[in-house]
Amino acid sequence: MFKSLIRQDDNKKIVTIMHIFYAKRDYGKLL
């Protein structure tokens, strides 16, 4: 159970990083 919580937290981190990455890329297109 604890491992699944850690894995879920890692997935959230990955999703957040991807959101930031795409936001920066799209922002670069606007400029």
N, C-alpha and C positions, 0 to 999 in steps of 0.2 A: 504494500500500500504506500509506504514512504517513497519507494522508488518511482511509483507512478506519479506522485506529487512532484518529485524533482523533474521528471521527464516533462510534465505539463508546464512547469515553470520555464524549462529550457525552450519549449515550443513558443511560449509567450515572448521570450526574449528574441527568438528568431523572427517571429512575426513583427515585433516592434522594429527590429533592425531592417527588415525588408521594407516596412512602411517608410522608415526614414530614408532608406536608399532610393526608393521610387519617388518620394516627395522631393528629394534633392535633384533627381534626374529631371522630373517634370518642371521644377523651378528653373533649372538650367535652360530648358527648352523655351520657357516664357521669356527669359532674358535674351 
